[in-house]
Amino acid sequence: MTESLEGRLALVVGGSGGIGTATARRFAGAGARVVVTHTARSAGAAASLADSLPGAGHLALPADVADTASLLRLRDVVRTRYGDLLHVLVNAAGFTKPVPHADLDAMDDALIDRMFTVNWRGQFATIRTFAPMLRASGDGLIVSISSIAGTTGIGSSIAYCAAKAGIDVMTKSLARALAPEIRVLSVAPGVVDTGFVGGRGAEFNARTAAATPLRRLATPDDIAEAVLACATSLRFSTGVAVVADGGRSL
């Protein structure tokens, strides 16, 4: 039985994406009040999600991890609505664009910058913004969505792999820096059955599932379950990546 998160506040940044949506549902189901963030393009989906979550006190708010000013506005609204304590921050916002690893020219400076702005700097900026509220709770938790691409070097692009490796290193560094009031973990999926990476169809999915020891792709809920476990079961863990890949990285 999942430990109740009644009375706790969880902020799911990137909550309108596949993993973010599943995570918001898991946390609300465990009793937490949940704030999900969205960009302008996903405002409707995020509002519908917040309205559909079990329990009460959920909210959808705009934020762009690439724009620190928007994160500060988000923090101010959260404080006004809920007070000064935040218990869980989930960094689920992300961006990628498939680029063959051997095509060095296709990985131009603008794409590299965008990849690191969203997938690394944005996660750090979000943590920097909300660390005081997490610390004030006395039992804060940060979970960033990483990827086995950060350790295998196999992923949608070299820059994406490098950014995810950076998430895992940041997790270790911040786990030391923010302890004992805040635990810091990452969850590293393999291939997840979402539309996050463009151009992956049924043939790719079937081939990947066949090459995975558990013989299927991860669902968003598989990853959300791992994120929830960080808050409920893995209470003495910090500074590590929780791998949820069906054995893909073996």
Secondary structure, DSSP 8 states (H G I E B T S, - for coil): -----TT-EEEEETTTSHHHHHHHHHHHHTT-EEEEEE-GGGHHHHHHHHHHSSSS--EEEE--TT-HHHHHHHHHHHHHHH-S---EEEE---------TT-GGGS-HHHHHHHHIIIIIHHHHHHHHHHHHHHHHSSEEEEEE--THHHH--SS-HHHHHHHHHHHHHHHHHHHHHTTTEEEEEEEESSBSSSSSTT--HHHHHHHHHTSTTSS-B-HHHHHHHHHHHHHT-TT--S-EEEESTTTT-
